[in-house]
Amino acid sequence: MPAPTITFAEKRVLTGSVAVLTPVTEADVDALYPLLQDLEVSVLTGSVSSANPTAEELRPYSLAELRAIYARWAVAEDRIVWAIRDVRDHGILGEAVLNDLSAANRSCGFRIWTAGGRGRGIGTEATRMAVDYAFDRGIHRVELEVYDFNPRARHVYQKVGFRHEGTKRDALRFDDGWVDAHLMSILSTDPRG
Ligand SMILES: CC(C)(COP(=O)(O)OP(=O)(O)OC[C@H]1O[C@@H](n2cnc3c(N)ncnc32)[C@H](O)[C@@H]1OP(=O)(O)O)[C@@H](O)C(=O)NCCC(=O)NCCS
């Protein structure tokens, strides 16, 4: 009998010891909007092309556009977007995303950012919980890209069990220079950190 098709239609709250991941809703956009303009997040996720971005680069979407985007994501079957919250007060710190679902290949992508509470284990735990969620749905491979100028994120991914697969040379144009992007993945059969 063929395996059932994988979807991310079922949105679950994931609770850890320092972070809670709640499936995003349109109502979360008011809290996410200012965080999305965090310069460090914008630089490290490759959303801006310089350390001194223009206001347009930092705010590519209006609040209304973001509400429409998140309303779609809240019911999407091919991605799940979680708000990352501090377990202590449930304040929103960032987001974790499983996207680019390929049901045929049982694979998906992962991305994460937090604009507050960094260095407290929240990013590591959020990554572990999202990867666990993917594997529990039947996903075999989770992949991501991380820029060379982001050793903290690379460390977190390695700690969770992601392995380096290769490097896209000069993948990002930044401040009149070039930055490599590293491709990393974790398989459901890999040892977990
Ligand atoms: C990457 C990110 C999600 C990690 O979340 P976090 O909550 O800060 O991470 P944690 O506290 O769980 O872990 C940080 C780890 O990185 C280590 N670290 C910190 N700075 C580092 C550096 N410059 N080089 C290597 N490791 C570093 C810490 O020591 C810690 O590891 P340890 O627990 O083994 O000591 C978060 O910092 C973030 O969103 N940054 C900005 C956006 C971003 O980079 N997103 C990822 C794009 S690919």
PDBQT file of the ligand as one rigid body, heavy atoms in Angstrom, charges set to zero:
ROOT
HETATM    1  C1  LIG A 201      20.519  31.449  14.703  1.00  0.00    +0.000 C 
HETATM    2  C2  LIG A 201      19.528  31.603  15.837  1.00  0.00    +0.000 C 
HETATM    3  C3  LIG A 201      18.166  31.044  15.427  1.00  0.00    +0.000 C 
HETATM    4  C4  LIG A 201      20.034  30.773  17.045  1.00  0.00    +0.000 C 
HETATM    5  O1  LIG A 201      19.146  30.954  18.106  1.00  0.00    +0.000 OA
HETATM    6  P1  LIG A 201      19.706  31.252  19.590  1.00  0.00    +0.000 P 
HETATM    7  O2  LIG A 201      18.537  31.164  20.486  1.00  0.00    +0.000 OA
HETATM    8  O3  LIG A 201      20.483  32.510  19.572  1.00  0.00    +0.000 OA
HETATM    9  O4  LIG A 201      20.691  30.024  19.755  1.00  0.00    +0.000 OA
HETATM   10  P2  LIG A 201      21.019  29.137  21.038  1.00  0.00    +0.000 P 
HETATM   11  O5  LIG A 201      21.061  30.004  22.251  1.00  0.00    +0.000 OA
HETATM   12  O6  LIG A 201      20.127  27.964  21.064  1.00  0.00    +0.000 OA
HETATM   13  O7  LIG A 201      22.485  28.603  20.660  1.00  0.00    +0.000 OA
HETATM   14  C5  LIG A 201      23.487  29.479  20.237  1.00  0.00    +0.000 C 
HETATM   15  C6  LIG A 201      24.749  28.662  20.105  1.00  0.00    +0.000 C 
HETATM   16  O8  LIG A 201      25.644  29.331  19.228  1.00  0.00    +0.000 OA
HETATM   17  C7  LIG A 201      26.882  29.528  19.888  1.00  0.00    +0.000 C 
HETATM   18  N1  LIG A 201      27.432  30.745  19.324  1.00  0.00    +0.000 N 
HETATM   19  C8  LIG A 201      27.135  32.022  19.613  1.00  0.00    +0.000 A 
HETATM   20  N2  LIG A 201      27.862  32.851  18.845  1.00  0.00    +0.000 NA
HETATM   21  C9  LIG A 201      28.638  32.069  18.058  1.00  0.00    +0.000 A 
HETATM   22  C10 LIG A 201      29.618  32.316  17.068  1.00  0.00    +0.000 A 
HETATM   23  N3  LIG A 201      29.945  33.581  16.714  1.00  0.00    +0.000 N 
HETATM   24  N4  LIG A 201      30.223  31.269  16.461  1.00  0.00    +0.000 NA
HETATM   25  C11 LIG A 201      29.905  29.992  16.804  1.00  0.00    +0.000 A 
HETATM   26  N5  LIG A 201      28.982  29.691  17.746  1.00  0.00    +0.000 NA
HETATM   27  C12 LIG A 201      28.377  30.716  18.375  1.00  0.00    +0.000 A 
HETATM   28  C13 LIG A 201      26.521  29.596  21.364  1.00  0.00    +0.000 C 
HETATM   29  O9  LIG A 201      27.635  29.331  22.176  1.00  0.00    +0.000 OA
HETATM   30  C14 LIG A 201      25.477  28.486  21.430  1.00  0.00    +0.000 C 
HETATM   31  O10 LIG A 201      26.069  27.222  21.374  1.00  0.00    +0.000 OA
HETATM   32  P3  LIG A 201      26.217  26.271  22.673  1.00  0.00    +0.000 P 
HETATM   33  O11 LIG A 201      24.829  26.093  23.214  1.00  0.00    +0.000 OA
HETATM   34  O12 LIG A 201      26.795  25.013  22.116  1.00  0.00    +0.000 OA
HETATM   35  O13 LIG A 201      27.119  27.017  23.613  1.00  0.00    +0.000 OA
HETATM   36  C15 LIG A 201      19.378  33.094  16.295  1.00  0.00    +0.000 C 
HETATM   37  O14 LIG A 201      20.592  33.518  16.874  1.00  0.00    +0.000 OA
HETATM   38  C16 LIG A 201      18.992  34.011  15.152  1.00  0.00    +0.000 C 
HETATM   39  O15 LIG A 201      17.866  34.008  14.734  1.00  0.00    +0.000 OA
HETATM   40  N6  LIG A 201      19.922  34.809  14.638  1.00  0.00    +0.000 N 
HETATM   41  C17 LIG A 201      19.627  35.822  13.620  1.00  0.00    +0.000 C 
HETATM   42  C18 LIG A 201      18.987  35.271  12.342  1.00  0.00    +0.000 C 
HETATM   43  C19 LIG A 201      19.676  34.035  11.829  1.00  0.00    +0.000 C 
HETATM   44  O16 LIG A 201      20.896  33.922  11.860  1.00  0.00    +0.000 OA
HETATM   45  N7  LIG A 201      18.872  33.070  11.332  1.00  0.00    +0.000 N 
HETATM   46  C20 LIG A 201      19.416  31.881  10.696  1.00  0.00    +0.000 C 
HETATM   47  C21 LIG A 201      19.655  32.129   9.251  1.00  0.00    +0.000 C 
HETATM   48  S1  LIG A 201      20.319  30.681   8.451  1.00  0.00    +0.000 SA
ENDROOT
TORSDOF 0
